[in-house]
């Protein structure tokens, strides 16, 4: 079984997301102007925030398209 290793860039995006939202991120995929976060099941509300506050402030901070997947 092979290991999947996160890049330093992905680790920094995960740390930023978790510190801004309080949600737990299981994985992060950085791909050509967008970031896809895998959010721990049950934590999508915290990730998005009331009225989308968390996700919108994160988009402004990193200036990239963000997708969230709950798993």
C-alpha positions as CSV (number, residue, x, y, z in Angstrom):
1,X,0.0,0.0,0.0
2,X,1.5,3.3,-1.0
3,X,1.4,6.5,1.1
4,X,0.0,9.7,-0.2
5,X,2.0,12.7,0.9
6,X,0.8,16.3,1.1
7,X,2.9,19.1,-0.3
8,X,4.0,21.9,1.9
9,X,1.5,24.1,-0.1
10,X,-1.4,21.8,0.7
11,X,-0.4,21.6,4.4
12,X,-0.4,25.4,4.6
13,X,-3.8,25.7,2.9
14,X,-5.2,23.1,5.4
15,X,-3.8,24.9,8.4
16,X,-5.2,28.3,7.1
17,X,-8.6,26.7,6.5
18,X,-8.8,25.1,9.9
19,X,-7.6,28.2,11.8
20,X,-10.2,30.4,10.0
21,X,-13.2,28.1,10.2
22,X,-12.6,25.6,13.1
23,X,-13.6,22.8,10.8
24,X,-11.4,19.7,10.4
25,X,-10.0,19.0,7.0
26,X,-9.1,15.4,6.0
27,X,-7.4,16.3,2.7
28,X,-6.7,19.1,0.3
29,X,-6.1,19.1,-3.5
30,X,-4.5,22.1,-5.0
31,X,-5.2,22.2,-8.8
32,X,-4.7,25.1,-11.3
33,X,-6.3,28.0,-9.6
34,X,-8.6,26.1,-7.3
35,X,-8.5,24.2,-4.0
36,X,-10.6,21.3,-3.1
37,X,-11.0,20.6,0.6
38,X,-12.3,17.3,2.0
39,X,-14.2,18.3,5.1
40,X,-14.8,15.8,8.0
41,X,-18.3,14.5,8.0
42,X,-20.6,16.7,10.1
43,X,-18.4,19.8,9.9
44,X,-19.6,21.3,6.7
45,X,-21.6,23.9,8.6
46,X,-18.5,25.1,10.4
47,X,-16.6,25.1,7.2
48,X,-19.1,27.3,5.4
49,X,-20.1,29.5,8.4
50,X,-23.2,31.5,8.9
51,X,-24.3,33.1,5.6
52,X,-21.1,31.7,4.0
53,X,-18.9,34.0,6.1
54,X,-16.1,31.6,6.6
55,X,-15.8,30.3,3.1
56,X,-16.1,33.8,1.6
57,X,-13.4,35.3,3.8
58,X,-11.1,32.4,2.9
59,X,-11.7,32.9,-0.8
60,X,-10.7,36.6,-0.4
61,X,-7.6,35.6,1.6
62,X,-6.2,33.1,-0.9
63,X,-7.8,34.5,-4.1
64,X,-8.7,31.0,-5.5
65,X,-11.8,29.1,-6.3
66,X,-12.7,26.8,-3.4
67,X,-14.8,23.6,-3.4
68,X,-15.8,21.7,-0.3
69,X,-16.6,18.0,-0.2
70,X,-17.9,16.4,3.0
71,X,-16.6,12.9,3.7
